[in-house]
Amino acid sequence: MNTNIILYVSIGCLVLLAGWMTFIELRLKKFFRGKKAEDLESVLRNLGEDLKNLRISREKTEKYLKEVEERLKKSLKHVGIVRYNPYGESGSNQSFSIALLDECGNGAVISALYTRDNIKIYAKPVKEYHSEHALSEEEVEAIKRTQLKT
């Protein structure tokens, strides 16, 4: 009777070992994806090369993004406009001042003065929200309006 139990336990162990080996073999096939065990070194080498290429690509992308961010700081970001009548009661609000500034407050303020006979246009440089040229009230207001949007 003891020999039968030992026999059944042995057979059970063999079945478990066969199942375990099949499971391990399936996992290895999945790992190698159809490659042979001798190719393990080349598979690992290829994975290392892919990681190196990804690292290089990430570094290039980060460098490019920094350059783009620097260029964006210099792009037109703030616009403020004021329409007004510079000549009192005669005429209408056809004249305007417009401030066109970047992220740092650098750019220009442009004013157009409208009369029945002509239009006069003036442009003044702006650096850090200030100009070295005398600004009219409307031009100052146009610059202030750009700062309200930040």
TAGI-V873824 format. One line per field, one symbol per residue. burial: 1 if it has 16 or more other C-alpha atoms within 10 Angstrom, else 0. A space follows every 10 residues. Layout:
burial->???
This chain:
burial->0000000000 0000000000 0000000000 0000000000 0000000000 0000000000 0000000000 0000101111 1110110000 0000111111 1110111111 1111100000 0001110011 1000000111 1111110000
